[in-house]
């Protein structure tokens, strides 16, 4: 059985897959020389949809910001206000 598992692709966790996709988006935007993060609204919506699978939250409870510190350094800040567990 172990031989068959060697040839099957392994499933990635959703968090690592999301991280890879985000890295690709950021790298693509940097290489295109885009000065502004025009993808942030869609990124916020995608993140909100994923969080809503687990917790009922409003769009106002999620904030996404991209900070350019240097030419080669960008910081993506994500703040989510989770409701109290009742």
HELIX and SHEET records of a PDB file:
HELIX    1   1 UNK A    2  UNK A    7  1                                   6    
HELIX    2   2 UNK A   14  UNK A   32  1                                  19    
HELIX    3   3 UNK A   40  UNK A   52  1                                  13    
HELIX    4   4 UNK A   59  UNK A   61  5                                   3    
SHEET    1   A 2 UNK A  62  UNK A  70  0                                        
SHEET    2   A 2 UNK A  73  UNK A  80 -1                                        
END                                                                             
